Amino acid sequence: MAYLKIVLVALMLVLAVSAMRRPDQQDQDISVAKRVACKCDDDGPDIRSATLTGTVDLGSCDEGWEKCASYYTVIADCCRRPRS
């Protein structure tokens, strides 16, 4: 019975916090592009001294971008714009 009370209180807190968000904040969160840098194969052997020229894209690379890392992940790829 104590676990049920804890779960109910936690759910009520989550509901209260989510209700306090302004509606315009939700629209802004969706439109913001979040990018994370990643290491391409030709950036160098050491991750500490490498310049991270790639960008993590969920799924596969966007149109006009190329995959720049040889390792394979199901969730995301390390991509960059093609060099001229």
N, C-alpha and C positions, 0 to 999 in steps of 0.2 A: 504494500500500500504506500510505503514511503517513496518508492521509485515512481509511482504514478503521480504523486504530488510534485516531485522534482521535475518530471517531464512536463507536467501542466504549467508549472511556474516558468520553466524555460521557454515553452511555446508562447506564453503570454508576454514575456519579455521581448522575444523576437518580433512578435506582432506589434508591440508598442513602439519599438525602435523603428521598424519599417514604416509605420504609420506617421512617424515624425518627419520623414523625408519630404522635402518640398517636391511637388509634381514636376517643376521645371528642371530639377536636378536629374531626374531620370532621363529626360530627353538629352541633356548634355552628356551624360555618361556614355550613351550609345554612339554618339557621333565622334568621340575622341578616338583617334587611331593610336593604339599602343604598340610600340615596336621594341624589340629586344635584339641587341647585337649578338652575332655569332661568328665563329672563326671559320673562314673559308680555307680550303686546302693549301692555297698559295700564300696565306698570311704568315707562314713560318711554323717551325716545329714546336715552339714553346708558347703555350697559351698566355703566360705572364708577360712576354715581351711582344706578342703579336698585336697588330692593329686589327681590330675586329671589323672587317669590311662587309660582312654579311648581315642579313636581317632574317630573323625567324619568321616564317610564314606558316600558319596552321594549314594542314592538309598538304598542299603542294604550292609551288611558286606561282605568283600572279602572272598574268599575261605580260610579256615584255621583259620578264626577269628570268635569270638562269640559276639552276641549282649549282652551288659552288663548293659543296662538301661531298666527299665520297661515302661518308657513313650514311646509313639508312635508318630512318625512324618512321613509324607508322603515323605518328601524330603530327609531325612538323618537318619542314625542310629548311636548310640554311640557303638563302637565295640572295642575289644581288643583280643590279642592272648590268647588262653586258658591257664589257669594256670595248672601246673603239680601237 
